[in-house]
């Protein structure tokens, strides 16, 4: 019974719908966070450095058009955004891995949450467990990503380099924080939905037992029919047709009495 009784709403439907919507928002924000700057810092007079997960840019803010130059992040180099520090390199790489993983898990949680909404009446416990697991993984990964960035941004990865400590949290980090909160809501509602699936018992109306055994047939009651007097109908007499008469081919001889002559 995939659709459920007419007019009856499954109590877990709203919970999984909220989980799907919050997973969608968490996926969108984490996807944005992958491609926008996470921190910025004024490293010189009229220069501002923006650092995201894959590149860093130097903008010349003192000029009218704010021109900028960008280069890819090479965390293995000494003068890079990791400053040659093994710890900073690890924090930076962990942020990259966990934010991408959280984005993927949030998308999968979205798909499974929408899929389970149409199958709630069949008690899909396994599918609900998948949704709970995926929302938990999405929440955990996005949470770890922005925490790793905090540790990285507060580290003096290279003494003497004006870029460190980076601080100056920007768009990507803010998106990750909001996505973490949304992923937590998705996880919470998914677990509540699982609890509703396990505990919900649909109302089944009581049916009276049959008066007669199932194998036997109940007598059929017929309505009494009105009595009608017989009606005699008079028909005109029927005259049988006369038999046809046929004249004989030869007329029989007529016998005359003998005549005596008088003498």
Secondary structure by P-SEA (a helix, b strand, c coil): cccccccccccaaaaaaaaaaaaaaaaaaaaaaaccccccccccccbbbbbcccbbbbbccccccccccccccccccccccccccaaaaaaaaaaaaaaaaaaaaaaaaaaaaaaacccccccaaaaaaaaaaaaaaaaaaaaaaaaaaaaaaaccccccccccccccccaaaaaaaaaaaaaaaaaaaaaaaaaaaaccccccccccccccccccccbbbbcbbbbbcbbbbbbcccccccccccccccccbbbbcbbbbcc
